[in-house]
Amino acid sequence: DNNDATNGGVRAVFSQEAVQEFQVLTGSYSAGFGQASAGIVNIVTKSGTNEPAGNAFLFVRDETLNAKEHFEKYSPGGARIDREKAPYSQKQFGATLGGPLSRDRVFYFLSAERLDIETHNFVTISHADANVLRRAGFPTETGNVPYVIESTQVLGKLDWRLSAGQTLTAPFNSARSLNENTEPWGGQVARSRGALRDADDA
């Protein structure tokens, strides 16, 4: 069970490179699964084999591959403008490695992935409306408002094959993530407060 009883979300995730197979159950599943009323996702992670094997991957993207958004070409009133393209950066990389500790008996598997995204939301409200919100205590920015998404996922797994039909598995899974677009006390608020102080000084 990988559910977080506190917030109803997922406790920890792992790299897609660590997934061996998955199953989606959307209805009429056995009561043995339990703790769900809509759907269940079962995931089996990879294991090591007698032959050491692994992979590494890297994905990099920036704003040069992005088209301009609507409000970078048009004002909220519909007038044509030529606003500078908003900055964007995504770096995603990781690796997996698996193999034997004891041939045909004990195997290890390791997986790690890191995601870093620097992106933005475009806020189109007027400066006058933004000032009303600021005076009411809501940190508010207009134009391209930057935020970051960060995620680190690590999986370690030992499999001890006791017999042809029995395997003892010891997994370790850790995931840390930050999404300033959904977490209200993230860096976006800190930047907004800085912008508010600058506006007050002006």
Secondary structure, DSSP 8 states (H G I E B T S, - for coil): --B-TTTSSBS----GGGEEEEEEE-SS--TTT-S-SS-EEEEEE----SS-EEEEEEEEEEGGG----HHHHB-TTS-B--------EEEEEEEEEEEEEETTTEEEEEEEEEEEEEEEEEE---HHHHHHHHHTT-----EEEEEEEEEEEEEEEEEEEEETTEEEEEEEEEEEEEETTT-TTSHHHHHHHHHHHHHHH-
